[in-house]
Amino acid sequence: MSSELILRPAEPGDVQTIFDLVAALAEYEHLSSAVVGSVDALCEHLFGSKPYVEVVLAEYGEKAVGFALFLQSYSTVLTKPGIYLEDLFVLPEFRRLGIGKAIFSYLAQLVVSRECASLEWSVLDWNEPAIAFYRRMGASIQEDGRICRITGDSLTQLATQDLSLRVRLAVPEDVPILVRLLQQQADDKTLAERTNALQEHLFGEQTYIEAVLAESEGQVVGFATFFHNYSTFLTKPGLYLDKLFVLPNYQPQDISKAILIYLAQLAVSRSCGRVEWLVEWNEPTISFYQSFGASILPDWRVCRITGDALTQLAIKASTANIS
């Protein structure tokens, strides 16, 4: 790696530069019309009283030539946080210099140092050079998963619908119930051993995730766990649904819709721009989500680095000039 490259955390004075790089990324992805956010909102969400995201800038020859914007994610099944890479971009004239790989190594080192489980991001399926690059670094590509998204008028309209049953935010006393439901959903006999971790990550000093419970006749019949994600094009936070589960003996679609209505209401009350989740490709499920305004992003695939590949990538961070 050239000594001309410096990777460093962004500072408040970098926000206009970051926003300009976001616009360049949108142009590259043929999505310039989707950039409707503002520099001021991005500054607030990076450095305000409640930051949602972080940025690492890549400087080459004292010029900002790339960036990565990322946030803390979570796996309810693993009961571990992760890092989700929302945006990665290097100016075209500065590619093939190892800058993208250096940024990934930097992020992998953060994942390891923060005791996270994985580094995840998404990629357009037509971007074959990027996919080949990610695979060389050890990433796995989830071919069958699709991103579902509710935003704009669809989100507002969903939030105005009446709930068919009681849905509420979880409280600390609900953790044993959540663990039992998660064990049924994932068939994970070891989950009970990680109850303390789930309790800490839901309600401890540093929380990573939230949960809602759906109740019918006083009994908990379903749950969802979620965390905040972010859209740089909108310069707004969003809600990302990590897990949704309904007991088999109940009407799963009615309860799932009630949970999603509640999350839409929560998103609107928190000034979020979208609700998102991942779904395996099957027509009945897709049709169900589309019936209340969800759009399916058919061209995006989820990428993940974990385990030994993540460790090896983190080791390579020492070859970059990181300040």
PAZAVEX-804674 format. One record per residue (C-alpha): residue in three letters; x, y, z. Coordinates in Angstrom, 3 decimals. Layout:
BEGIN
<rec code="ALA" px="X" py="Y" pz="Z"/>
...
//
This chain:
BEGIN
<rec code="MET" px="0.000" py="0.000" pz="0.000"/>
<rec code="SER" px="1.313" py="3.423" pz="-1.005"/>
<rec code="SER" px="2.410" py="5.690" pz="1.824"/>
<rec code="GLU" px="0.305" py="8.378" pz="0.126"/>
<rec code="LEU" px="-2.863" py="6.681" pz="1.408"/>
<rec code="ILE" px="-4.290" py="7.653" pz="4.791"/>
<rec code="LEU" px="-7.441" py="6.189" pz="6.299"/>
<rec code="ARG" px="-8.917" py="8.165" pz="9.169"/>
<rec code="PRO" px="-12.227" py="8.677" pz="10.993"/>
<rec code="ALA" px="-14.209" py="11.611" pz="9.627"/>
<rec code="GLU" px="-14.377" py="14.909" pz="11.504"/>
<rec code="PRO" px="-17.158" py="17.561" pz="11.471"/>
<rec code="GLY" px="-15.268" py="19.641" pz="8.917"/>
<rec code="ASP" px="-15.414" py="16.714" pz="6.447"/>
<rec code="VAL" px="-19.201" py="16.581" pz="6.078"/>
<rec code="GLN" px="-19.446" py="18.535" pz="2.816"/>
<rec code="THR" px="-16.729" py="16.331" pz="1.322"/>
<rec code="ILE" px="-18.591" py="13.210" pz="2.438"/>
<rec code="PHE" px="-21.849" py="14.484" pz="0.949"/>
<rec code="ASP" px="-20.070" py="15.196" pz="-2.359"/>
<rec code="LEU" px="-18.754" py="11.616" pz="-2.363"/>
<rec code="VAL" px="-22.285" py="10.338" pz="-1.654"/>
<rec code="ALA" px="-23.488" py="12.250" pz="-4.723"/>
<rec code="ALA" px="-20.668" py="10.720" pz="-6.800"/>
<rec code="LEU" px="-21.658" py="7.248" pz="-5.578"/>
<rec code="ALA" px="-25.298" py="7.862" pz="-6.522"/>
<rec code="GLU" px="-24.243" py="8.986" pz="-10.002"/>
<rec code="TYR" px="-22.167" py="5.801" pz="-10.424"/>
<rec code="GLU" px="-25.186" py="3.664" pz="-9.413"/>
<rec code="HIS" px="-27.519" py="5.655" pz="-11.736"/>
<rec code="LEU" px="-29.478" py="6.817" pz="-8.677"/>
<rec code="SER" px="-28.724" py="10.550" pz="-8.575"/>
<rec code="SER" px="-32.441" py="11.392" pz="-8.334"/>
<rec code="ALA" px="-32.626" py="9.417" pz="-5.063"/>
<rec code="VAL" px="-30.286" py="11.831" pz="-3.259"/>
<rec code="VAL" px="-32.774" py="14.101" pz="-1.504"/>
<rec code="GLY" px="-30.985" py="14.590" pz="1.834"/>
<rec code="SER" px="-28.933" py="17.487" pz="3.137"/>
<rec code="VAL" px="-25.462" py="18.250" pz="4.435"/>
<rec code="ASP" px="-26.908" py="19.557" pz="7.706"/>
<rec code="ALA" px="-28.855" py="16.351" pz="8.369"/>
<rec code="LEU" px="-25.790" py="14.227" pz="7.602"/>
<rec code="CYS" px="-23.727" py="16.326" pz="10.000"/>
<rec code="GLU" px="-26.296" py="15.862" pz="12.763"/>
<rec code="HIS" px="-26.475" py="12.101" pz="12.254"/>
<rec code="LEU" px="-22.686" py="11.772" pz="12.220"/>
<rec code="PHE" px="-21.723" py="14.158" pz="15.015"/>
<rec code="GLY" px="-24.909" py="15.295" pz="16.784"/>
<rec code="SER" px="-26.305" py="14.354" pz="20.175"/>
<rec code="LYS" px="-27.557" py="10.996" pz="18.828"/>
<rec code="PRO" px="-25.182" py="9.776" pz="16.115"/>
<rec code="TYR" px="-26.436" py="6.927" pz="13.927"/>
<rec code="VAL" px="-23.417" py="6.321" pz="11.699"/>
<rec code="GLU" px="-19.648" py="6.593" pz="11.383"/>
<rec code="VAL" px="-17.437" py="7.386" pz="8.396"/>
<rec code="VAL" px="-13.875" py="6.538" pz="7.484"/>
<rec code="LEU" px="-12.293" py="8.752" pz="4.816"/>
<rec code="ALA" px="-9.619" py="7.628" pz="2.385"/>
<rec code="GLU" px="-7.116" py="10.357" pz="1.454"/>
<rec code="TYR" px="-4.580" py="9.879" pz="-1.320"/>
<rec code="GLY" px="-2.028" py="12.581" pz="-1.866"/>
<rec code="GLU" px="-3.959" py="14.765" pz="0.611"/>
<rec code="LYS" px="-7.152" py="14.472" pz="-1.505"/>
<rec code="ALA" px="-10.306" py="12.749" pz="-0.245"/>
<rec code="VAL" px="-10.799" py="9.986" pz="-2.816"/>
<rec code="GLY" px="-13.154" py="7.576" pz="-1.064"/>
<rec code="PHE" px="-15.205" py="6.852" pz="2.005"/>
<rec code="ALA" px="-17.080" py="4.180" pz="3.907"/>
<rec code="LEU" px="-20.172" py="4.943" pz="5.962"/>
<rec code="PHE" px="-21.117" py="2.235" pz="8.455"/>
<rec code="LEU" px="-23.225" py="1.543" pz="11.521"/>
<rec code="GLN" px="-23.624" py="-0.930" pz="14.351"/>
<rec code="SER" px="-25.874" py="-3.877" pz="13.459"/>
<rec code="TYR" px="-26.946" py="-6.928" pz="15.461"/>
<rec code="SER" px="-27.667" py="-10.643" pz="15.129"/>
<rec code="THR" px="-30.361" py="-11.761" pz="17.555"/>
<rec code="VAL" px="-29.600" py="-15.442" pz="16.945"/>
<rec code="LEU" px="-25.863" py="-15.005" pz="17.629"/>
<rec code="THR" px="-26.568" py="-12.420" pz="20.382"/>
<rec code="LYS" px="-23.650" py="-10.405" pz="19.031"/>
<rec code="PRO" px="-23.313" py="-7.003" pz="17.379"/>
<rec code="GLY" px="-21.903" py="-6.579" pz="13.909"/>
<rec code="ILE" px="-20.929" py="-3.754" pz="11.583"/>
<rec code="TYR" px="-23.079" py="-2.958" pz="8.560"/>
<rec code="LEU" px="-21.429" py="-1.089" pz="5.695"/>
<rec code="GLU" px="-24.067" py="1.172" pz="4.160"/>
<rec code="ASP" px="-21.836" py="2.897" pz="1.574"/>
<rec code="LEU" px="-18.376" py="2.297" pz="0.146"/>
<rec code="PHE" px="-17.067" py="4.364" pz="-2.729"/>
<rec code="VAL" px="-13.721" py="5.204" pz="-4.326"/>
<rec code="LEU" px="-13.490" py="7.778" pz="-7.115"/>
<rec code="PRO" px="-13.052" py="5.938" pz="-10.444"/>
<rec code="GLU" px="-9.699" py="7.540" pz="-11.251"/>
<rec code="PHE" px="-8.258" py="6.246" pz="-7.963"/>
<rec code="ARG" px="-9.312" py="2.635" pz="-8.295"/>
<rec code="ARG" px="-6.902" py="-0.296" pz="-8.690"/>
<rec code="LEU" px="-4.624" py="1.247" pz="-6.070"/>
<rec code="GLY" px="-5.780" py="-1.051" pz="-3.254"/>
<rec code="ILE" px="-7.849" py="1.666" pz="-1.565"/>
<rec code="GLY" px="-11.057" py="-0.367" pz="-1.391"/>
<rec code="LYS" px="-9.230" py="-3.339" pz="0.082"/>
<rec code="ALA" px="-7.520" py="-1.082" pz="2.636"/>
<rec code="ILE" px="-10.915" py="0.290" pz="3.705"/>
<rec code="PHE" px="-12.292" py="-3.232" pz="4.128"/>
<rec code="SER" px="-9.261" py="-4.208" pz="6.183"/>
<rec code="TYR" px="-9.781" py="-1.141" pz="8.355"/>
<rec code="LEU" px="-13.424" py="-2.102" pz="8.934"/>
<rec code="ALA" px="-12.510" py="-5.729" pz="9.639"/>
<rec code="GLN" px="-10.085" py="-4.541" pz="12.295"/>
<rec code="LEU" px="-12.903" py="-2.504" pz="13.871"/>
<rec code="VAL" px="-15.185" py="-5.550" pz="13.837"/>
<rec code="VAL" px="-12.576" py="-7.650" pz="15.649"/>
<rec code="SER" px="-11.606" py="-4.934" pz="18.152"/>
<rec code="ARG" px="-15.279" py="-4.353" pz="19.034"/>
<rec code="GLU" px="-15.892" py="-8.100" pz="19.453"/>
<rec code="CYS" px="-18.488" py="-8.133" pz="16.684"/>
<rec code="ALA" px="-19.597" py="-11.215" pz="14.762"/>
<rec code="SER" px="-19.573" py="-10.037" pz="11.152"/>
<rec code="LEU" px="-19.131" py="-7.349" pz="8.537"/>
<rec code="GLU" px="-22.079" py="-7.092" pz="6.151"/>
<rec code="TRP" px="-23.091" py="-4.972" pz="3.166"/>
<rec code="SER" px="-25.088" py="-5.221" pz="-0.064"/>
<rec code="VAL" px="-24.044" py="-5.108" pz="-3.702"/>
<rec code="LEU" px="-25.843" py="-4.645" pz="-7.019"/>
<rec code="ASP" px="-25.877" py="-7.954" pz="-8.869"/>
<rec code="TRP" px="-24.821" py="-6.299" pz="-12.148"/>
<rec code="ASN" px="-21.632" py="-5.019" pz="-10.522"/>
<rec code="GLU" px="-19.571" py="-8.099" pz="-11.390"/>
<rec code="PRO" px="-16.140" py="-6.512" pz="-10.736"/>
<rec code="ALA" px="-17.224" py="-5.591" pz="-7.203"/>
<rec code="ILE" px="-18.647" py="-9.080" pz="-6.548"/>
<rec code="ALA" px="-15.429" py="-10.701" pz="-7.742"/>
<rec code="PHE" px="-13.425" py="-8.350" pz="-5.517"/>
<rec code="TYR" px="-15.573" py="-9.148" pz="-2.467"/>
<rec code="ARG" px="-15.250" py="-12.883" pz="-3.034"/>
<rec code="ARG" px="-11.461" py="-12.601" pz="-3.250"/>
<rec code="MET" px="-11.542" py="-11.084" pz="0.202"/>
<rec code="GLY" px="-13.518" py="-14.035" pz="1.572"/>
<rec code="ALA" px="-17.055" py="-12.664" pz="1.452"/>
<rec code="SER" px="-20.038" py="-14.931" pz="0.924"/>
<rec code="ILE" px="-22.900" py="-13.679" pz="-1.272"/>
<rec code="GLN" px="-26.471" py="-14.524" pz="-0.274"/>
<rec code="GLU" px="-28.082" py="-15.395" pz="-3.592"/>
<rec code="ASP" px="-31.649" py="-16.134" pz="-2.435"/>
<rec code="GLY" px="-32.186" py="-13.266" pz="0.011"/>
<rec code="ARG" px="-33.888" py="-10.062" pz="-1.104"/>
<rec code="ILE" px="-34.147" py="-6.708" pz="0.665"/>
<rec code="CYS" px="-37.707" py="-5.543" pz="1.377"/>
<rec code="ARG" px="-38.302" py="-1.852" pz="1.971"/>
<rec code="ILE" px="-41.213" py="0.342" pz="2.988"/>
<rec code="THR" px="-40.643" py="4.041" pz="2.507"/>
<rec code="GLY" px="-42.327" py="7.261" pz="1.444"/>
<rec code="ASP" px="-46.135" py="7.268" pz="1.144"/>
<rec code="SER" px="-46.324" py="3.500" pz="1.692"/>
<rec code="LEU" px="-44.638" py="3.880" pz="5.073"/>
<rec code="THR" px="-46.960" py="6.731" pz="6.076"/>
<rec code="GLN" px="-50.066" py="4.831" pz="4.978"/>
<rec code="LEU" px="-49.020" py="1.664" pz="6.813"/>
<rec code="ALA" px="-48.427" py="3.691" pz="9.971"/>
<rec code="THR" px="-52.016" py="4.999" pz="9.882"/>
<rec code="GLN" px="-53.590" py="1.526" pz="9.918"/>
<rec code="ASP" px="-55.185" py="0.163" pz="13.072"/>
<rec code="LEU" px="-53.451" py="-2.612" pz="14.985"/>
<rec code="SER" px="-55.430" py="-5.869" pz="15.082"/>
<rec code="LEU" px="-53.887" py="-6.873" pz="18.417"/>
<rec code="ARG" px="-51.651" py="-5.453" pz="21.097"/>
<rec code="VAL" px="-48.031" py="-4.824" pz="20.094"/>
<rec code="ARG" px="-45.627" py="-3.200" pz="22.546"/>
<rec code="LEU" px="-41.956" py="-2.558" pz="23.149"/>
<rec code="ALA" px="-40.248" py="-5.230" pz="25.232"/>
<rec code="VAL" px="-39.150" py="-4.540" pz="28.802"/>
<rec code="PRO" px="-36.347" py="-6.282" pz="30.751"/>
<rec code="GLU" px="-38.762" py="-8.788" pz="32.293"/>
<rec code="ASP" px="-39.620" py="-10.050" pz="28.787"/>
<rec code="VAL" px="-36.144" py="-11.445" pz="28.043"/>
<rec code="PRO" px="-36.937" py="-15.054" pz="29.153"/>
<rec code="ILE" px="-40.005" py="-14.997" pz="26.873"/>
<rec code="LEU" px="-37.897" py="-13.707" pz="23.972"/>
<rec code="VAL" px="-35.322" py="-16.435" pz="24.548"/>
<rec code="ARG" px="-38.005" py="-19.146" pz="24.446"/>
<rec code="LEU" px="-39.453" py="-17.748" pz="21.224"/>
<rec code="LEU" px="-36.012" py="-17.442" pz="19.658"/>
<rec code="GLN" px="-35.256" py="-21.048" pz="20.563"/>
<rec code="GLN" px="-38.382" py="-22.136" pz="18.696"/>
<rec code="GLN" px="-37.618" py="-19.911" pz="15.715"/>
<rec code="ALA" px="-33.982" py="-20.962" pz="15.350"/>
<rec code="ASP" px="-34.088" py="-24.408" pz="17.006"/>
<rec code="ASP" px="-31.083" py="-23.281" pz="19.049"/>
<rec code="LYS" px="-30.598" py="-25.252" pz="22.269"/>
<rec code="THR" px="-27.586" py="-23.147" pz="23.293"/>
<rec code="LEU" px="-29.437" py="-19.831" pz="23.239"/>
<rec code="ALA" px="-30.409" py="-20.047" pz="26.914"/>
<rec code="GLU" px="-26.708" py="-19.874" pz="27.769"/>
<rec code="ARG" px="-26.585" py="-16.462" pz="26.077"/>
<rec code="THR" px="-29.583" py="-14.970" pz="27.885"/>
<rec code="ASN" px="-27.362" py="-12.585" pz="29.850"/>
<rec code="ALA" px="-25.804" py="-11.303" pz="26.620"/>
<rec code="LEU" px="-29.224" py="-10.680" pz="25.093"/>
<rec code="GLN" px="-30.368" py="-8.916" pz="28.274"/>
<rec code="GLU" px="-27.278" py="-6.681" pz="28.202"/>
<rec code="HIS" px="-27.574" py="-5.859" pz="24.509"/>
<rec code="LEU" px="-31.286" py="-5.017" pz="24.853"/>
<rec code="PHE" px="-31.249" py="-3.116" pz="28.128"/>
<rec code="GLY" px="-27.648" py="-2.616" pz="29.277"/>
<rec code="GLU" px="-25.391" py="0.430" pz="29.266"/>
<rec code="GLN" px="-24.664" py="0.034" pz="25.536"/>
<rec code="THR" px="-27.726" py="-1.226" pz="23.716"/>
<rec code="TYR" px="-27.545" py="-2.599" pz="20.188"/>
<rec code="ILE" px="-31.096" py="-3.757" pz="19.521"/>
<rec code="GLU" px="-34.745" py="-3.321" pz="20.490"/>
<rec code="ALA" px="-37.648" py="-5.755" pz="20.574"/>
<rec code="VAL" px="-41.428" py="-5.645" pz="20.273"/>
<rec code="LEU" px="-43.892" py="-8.292" pz="21.430"/>
<rec code="ALA" px="-47.294" py="-9.131" pz="19.979"/>
<rec code="GLU" px="-49.930" py="-10.333" pz="22.451"/>
<rec code="SER" px="-53.234" py="-12.119" pz="21.938"/>
<rec code="GLU" px="-55.553" py="-12.682" pz="24.910"/>
<rec code="GLY" px="-52.724" py="-11.854" pz="27.272"/>
<rec code="GLN" px="-50.271" py="-14.329" pz="25.737"/>
<rec code="VAL" px="-47.151" py="-13.383" pz="23.765"/>
<rec code="VAL" px="-47.605" py="-14.933" pz="20.315"/>
<rec code="GLY" px="-44.878" py="-13.224" pz="18.295"/>
<rec code="PHE" px="-41.923" py="-10.863" pz="18.407"/>
<rec code="ALA" px="-39.613" py="-8.757" pz="16.286"/>
<rec code="THR" px="-36.102" py="-7.497" pz="16.999"/>
<rec code="PHE" px="-34.760" py="-4.440" pz="15.180"/>
<rec code="PHE" px="-32.122" py="-1.729" pz="15.165"/>
<rec code="HIS" px="-31.546" py="1.601" pz="13.450"/>
<rec code="ASN" px="-29.901" py="1.641" pz="10.035"/>
<rec code="TYR" px="-29.304" py="4.637" pz="7.764"/>
<rec code="SER" px="-29.794" py="6.007" pz="4.248"/>
<rec code="THR" px="-27.190" py="8.469" pz="3.047"/>
<rec code="PHE" px="-29.335" py="9.339" pz="0.018"/>
<rec code="LEU" px="-32.191" py="10.375" pz="2.330"/>
<rec code="THR" px="-29.843" py="11.466" pz="5.164"/>
<rec code="LYS" px="-32.328" py="9.801" pz="7.506"/>
<rec code="PRO" px="-32.155" py="6.874" pz="9.896"/>
<rec code="GLY" px="-34.314" py="3.827" pz="9.290"/>
<rec code="LEU" px="-35.416" py="0.717" pz="11.148"/>
<rec code="TYR" px="-33.936" py="-2.655" pz="10.177"/>
<rec code="LEU" px="-35.931" py="-5.727" pz="11.143"/>
<rec code="ASP" px="-33.506" py="-8.472" pz="12.225"/>
<rec code="LYS" px="-35.950" py="-11.201" pz="13.270"/>
<rec code="LEU" px="-39.716" py="-11.656" pz="13.111"/>
<rec code="PHE" px="-41.384" py="-14.783" pz="14.470"/>
<rec code="VAL" px="-44.983" py="-15.849" pz="15.141"/>
<rec code="LEU" px="-46.003" py="-19.008" pz="16.984"/>
<rec code="PRO" px="-47.200" py="-21.618" pz="14.445"/>
<rec code="ASN" px="-50.641" py="-22.109" pz="16.043"/>
<rec code="TYR" px="-51.630" py="-18.497" pz="15.390"/>
<rec code="GLN" px="-52.421" py="-16.599" pz="12.182"/>
<rec code="PRO" px="-48.894" py="-15.634" pz="11.095"/>
<rec code="GLN" px="-49.800" py="-13.091" pz="8.422"/>
<rec code="ASP" px="-52.214" py="-11.124" pz="10.632"/>
<rec code="ILE" px="-49.708" py="-10.972" pz="13.493"/>
<rec code="SER" px="-46.769" py="-10.198" pz="11.200"/>
<rec code="LYS" px="-48.717" py="-7.335" pz="9.632"/>
<rec code="ALA" px="-49.642" py="-5.967" pz="13.071"/>
<rec code="ILE" px="-45.961" py="-5.988" pz="14.054"/>
<rec code="LEU" px="-44.995" py="-4.222" pz="10.829"/>
<rec code="ILE" px="-47.718" py="-1.608" pz="11.355"/>
<rec code="TYR" px="-46.310" py="-0.950" pz="14.817"/>
<rec code="LEU" px="-42.765" py="-0.638" pz="13.418"/>
<rec code="ALA" px="-44.030" py="1.747" pz="10.722"/>
<rec code="GLN" px="-45.644" py="3.878" pz="13.425"/>
<rec code="LEU" px="-42.409" py="3.800" pz="15.399"/>
<rec code="ALA" px="-40.391" py="4.759" pz="12.301"/>
<rec code="VAL" px="-42.644" py="7.741" pz="11.579"/>
<rec code="SER" px="-42.531" py="8.905" pz="15.215"/>
<rec code="ARG" px="-38.713" py="8.755" pz="15.124"/>
<rec code="SER" px="-38.488" py="10.655" pz="11.791"/>
<rec code="CYS" px="-37.064" py="7.604" pz="10.022"/>
<rec code="GLY" px="-37.138" py="7.304" pz="6.258"/>
<rec code="ARG" px="-37.765" py="3.576" pz="5.860"/>
<rec code="VAL" px="-38.295" py="0.139" pz="7.356"/>
<rec code="GLU" px="-36.240" py="-2.694" pz="5.858"/>
<rec code="TRP" px="-35.757" py="-6.419" pz="6.284"/>
<rec code="LEU" px="-34.378" py="-9.436" pz="4.431"/>
<rec code="VAL" px="-36.640" py="-12.125" pz="2.983"/>
<rec code="GLU" px="-35.915" py="-15.440" pz="1.298"/>
<rec code="TRP" px="-37.276" py="-15.456" pz="-2.231"/>
<rec code="ASN" px="-40.669" py="-17.164" pz="-2.257"/>
<rec code="GLU" px="-43.753" py="-15.858" pz="-4.019"/>
<rec code="PRO" px="-46.369" py="-16.071" pz="-1.203"/>
<rec code="THR" px="-44.157" py="-14.155" pz="1.232"/>
<rec code="ILE" px="-43.196" py="-11.565" pz="-1.369"/>
<rec code="SER" px="-46.842" py="-11.071" pz="-2.359"/>
<rec code="PHE" px="-47.815" py="-10.666" pz="1.303"/>
<rec code="TYR" px="-45.264" py="-7.911" pz="1.862"/>
<rec code="GLN" px="-46.114" py="-6.191" pz="-1.405"/>
<rec code="SER" px="-49.810" py="-6.165" pz="-0.449"/>
<rec code="PHE" px="-49.198" py="-3.390" pz="2.077"/>
<rec code="GLY" px="-46.688" py="-1.327" pz="0.144"/>
<rec code="ALA" px="-43.323" py="-3.040" pz="0.504"/>
<rec code="SER" px="-41.000" py="-2.887" pz="-2.477"/>
<rec code="ILE" px="-38.566" py="-5.701" pz="-3.241"/>
<rec code="LEU" px="-35.065" py="-4.759" pz="-4.371"/>
<rec code="PRO" px="-34.402" py="-7.558" pz="-6.879"/>
<rec code="ASP" px="-30.948" py="-6.369" pz="-7.967"/>
<rec code="TRP" px="-29.287" py="-6.265" pz="-4.537"/>
<rec code="ARG" px="-27.445" py="-9.117" pz="-2.832"/>
<rec code="VAL" px="-26.233" py="-9.249" pz="0.767"/>
<rec code="CYS" px="-22.520" py="-9.900" pz="1.349"/>
<rec code="ARG" px="-20.968" py="-11.104" pz="4.590"/>
<rec code="ILE" px="-17.478" py="-11.657" pz="5.978"/>
<rec code="THR" px="-17.170" py="-13.618" pz="9.193"/>
<rec code="GLY" px="-14.996" py="-16.209" pz="10.928"/>
<rec code="ASP" px="-11.459" py="-16.850" pz="9.672"/>
<rec code="ALA" px="-11.919" py="-14.674" pz="6.575"/>
<rec code="LEU" px="-12.751" py="-11.734" pz="8.815"/>
<rec code="THR" px="-9.747" py="-12.365" pz="11.042"/>
<rec code="GLN" px="-7.374" py="-12.574" pz="8.080"/>
<rec code="LEU" px="-8.752" py="-9.382" pz="6.587"/>
<rec code="ALA" px="-8.298" py="-7.578" pz="9.911"/>
<rec code="ILE" px="-4.638" py="-8.613" pz="10.019"/>
<rec code="LYS" px="-4.084" py="-6.846" pz="6.711"/>
<rec code="ALA" px="-5.158" py="-3.527" pz="8.240"/>
<rec code="SER" px="-1.647" py="-3.075" pz="9.598"/>
<rec code="THR" px="-0.390" py="-2.587" pz="6.026"/>
<rec code="ALA" px="-2.446" py="0.600" pz="5.600"/>
<rec code="ASN" px="-1.511" py="3.987" pz="7.067"/>
<rec code="ILE" px="-4.383" py="4.388" pz="9.531"/>
<rec code="SER" px="-4.566" py="7.402" pz="11.810"/>
//
